[in-house]
Amino acid sequence: MYQQLKITALILMTAGIALNASSQSILKVGDNPFIINSKAALDVESVTKGFLPPRMTKSQRNAIISPPAGLQIWCTDCNASTEPVSGQPCIYLGSRWAPLNINSTAVVTTGKKSDTNKPIRTNSTTATIKGILVEPAGIPPKETGIIYKPITGGDFETLPLLDGSTGAATSPVNKATTSSPVIAKGGSISVNIAGLGANPYYFRTYAKSDLGISYGNPIIFNCATPVLTTPTVTGSTTLYPKFSGTLNINAGTQQGTITEYGYYSGTSASPTTNKIVLSNTQSLNNLDTVLNSEIFKSNPVINFNINDYVITTSETQYLRFYAIANGAIIYSPDVSFAPNAINAITGSVTNIGETSFFINGNTVTNTGVTITENGFCWSAIYSEPTITNSTTTLAPITKSFSATINNLTASTTYYIRAFAQSNNTTTYGKTLIVTTSNKNISAVELLMTNNQFSQLFPYRANLTLNQTGTEFYSYQSLIDAVNELKNIKIEIIKRQNTDLTYINYTYKIKRTDLKKNTVDQIIVGQDYNESWNISKPEIVTSVINFSSFLNSGNSTNDKKELCAFLANISHETTGGGNIEPTKTYGLYFKEENGCESGCNNYTAVNQDFPAVTGKFYHGRGPIQLSWNYNYGISSFLIYGDKNVLLSAPETVLANAKNAFMTAITFWNMPEGIKPSPHDVINTTRGFAKTINIINGGIECGVSNSAKDPLVADRIGFYKKYLTDFGVTITESDTELSCRDLATY
């Protein structure tokens, strides 16, 4: 027997297996057979091989009779439907088989506001919070759900947790479990939670098993309605009060919750009249950007600051803030204030020139109060001018009054306000700051900066897409063109004839250069001085001052004209079009595309402006001036000589100033029965009319629906520029289109 044991031990050692003949047998398998861990009953060591447990199917595993707890096998067909490779290590837990998994606890996630399983607000106290069981881990969860806690005292750091031993929720943490544990991989964890308070909340999914508790990512979500604070009133509560307040919004409020905010005012409590909207598209987009965040360090706040409120009645005034939240309107408490018995109101200033401007005012009084004097006091020194220390201009003693302030100094800042007196009481309106024009500053500079021009036209002619090269159309060239033409006055003179044909198409153009004091005339229509017509008296039917281009004295109207002018020249010279916002390449071309070597199809027989043989009159410049007769008229308006551009039409592109001057003269000059774009832009449907004047025969009229994209391009530019310059219009795209206008 002993001899047999020796032989067996020798065979085992030769095979890399060692036996330790001690009171407790130890078996070593693999490398280093004589180095045995004394704590192991079986010591397996290898750097090139692994341990291979018994392999069997699930049915074979389940057929093992009375398996001891801890028995391990490899189940060859377990987990086949959810893993890319079939098979799973399994261990018997004493009552059931369970998979051996790397993850000791489940993996869960909580749905964020940007996810498809995002949280959903039901009302101000109820929400549905969702999540996913990403991986059930080795032992399926016995409990799944949502834990949550209110965020109080600005504590955005402390996350909700359950008791690690019992899984219980301790105040302020709450938990809401699913009706049954979610155990399937990818299963949805969804709980409807009611009774939420006015605070924002931290929410997170959880899964609890015998191996522990796992948590999903925390999210901040809120159901409560935002709260408006009572307006605080400061300043002169008798005339020009200022108001401030806040719209307090909890962190985690859903994007799009707030769709409008502003204030109401009136002469009765809880006013619902005189609505002023303070929000705009940009402010609401900015708010939604904040609300869409997943990380908060504080609650978002919208600050209300009203600095331009004017009392228009002597009665007690009431004001309250409002907001539209979740489709319903909410209000702040009222604030009330009482005005003086008599109040002067400073109106607006218009027609600002180098030495004068126009101003209006108003007076508000209690019943029975008599106005004894009113007007304006102004000063270049005192920021709060009064009737005792500054120049005073009296106005007619009426509740509404106005005056032109004259004899001012160019490029000087003045302070001006209205005043009103009743017996020995004098009240003053709000002070306005007005700066008279600089004779050297053009209308363009007052409306648009060089930087704005560059941003509107990033790829103007001669500039490559990476902004290299020498630009052709420059900001300064536009200024120079406006300044060159502002001294030109045009009179259109017609015969007093009952025949509309001759009235509209036979006329004389008188050009006066106010700077050079020269006068030039040209006759359009050979019948003007015919014997049967010459005896009829001449009448001046139109006067065109190029100095009024972009310079009406009304800033809004001037900006509208600038936007309309830029929109039309952008369409005429576009390198991409405004339909695709990334290709708003206005002023991209200097001349008609494909006509760089000349195009012959723009020559018409015209006795007044005859074409010169060998010259081409295709589209050139910002307005794409075309046809010999248009070159002739523009030449006369600019140079006092029709032949400059008729004989050398290429002069239009000699420099950008010339090019811009042709566009400005075309824009300001009526033709026959057609008014000028300058004349119509600030009338009803003014922009549609400008299209009709410029290219109505092709783009306008019911029969030209195929040309709608061209009109849409002009409208796209116009609306973009209005937005860029902060001008609001109420006309719809249909009203901006010339689709339904009869062509000239």
Buried (B, 14 or more C-beta within 10 A) or exposed (E): EEEEEEEEBEEBBEEBBBBBEEEEEBBBBBEEBEEBEEEEEEBEBEEEEEEEEEEBEBEBBEEBEEBEEEBEBBBBBBBBEEEEEEBBBBBBEEEEBBBBBEBEBBBBBBBBBEBEBBBBBEEBBBBBBBBBBBBBBBBBBEBBBBBBBBBEEEEBEEEBBBEEEEBEBEEBBBBBBBEEBBBEBEBEBBBEBEEBEEBBBBBBBBBBBEBBBBBBBBBBBBBBBBBBBEBEBEEBBBBBBBBBBBBBBBBBBBBEBBEBBBBBBBBEEEBEEBEEEBBEEEEBEEBBEBBEBEEBEEBBEBEBEBEEBBBBEBBEBBBBBBBBBBEEEBBBEBBBBEBBBBBBBBBEBBEBBBBBBBBBBBBBBBEEBEBBBBBBBBBBEEEEBBBEEBBBBEBEBEEEBBBEBEEBEBEBEBBBBBBBBBEEEBBBBBBBEBEBBEEEBBBBBBBBEEEBBBEBBBBBBEBEEEEEEEBBBBBEBBBBBBBBBBBBBBBBBBBEBEEEEBBBBBBBBBBBEEEEEEEBEBBBBEBBEEEEBEEBEBEEBBEBBBBBBBBBBBBBBBBBBBBBBBBBBBBBBBBBBBEEEEEBBBBBBBBBEEBEEBBEEBBEEBEBBBBBEEBBBBBBBBBBBBBBBBBBBBBBBBBBBBBBBBEBBEBBBEBBBBBBBBBBBBBBBBBBEBBBBBBBBBEEBBBBBBBBBBBBEEBBBEEBEEBEEBBBBBBBBBBBBBEBBEBEBEBEEEBBBBBEBEBE
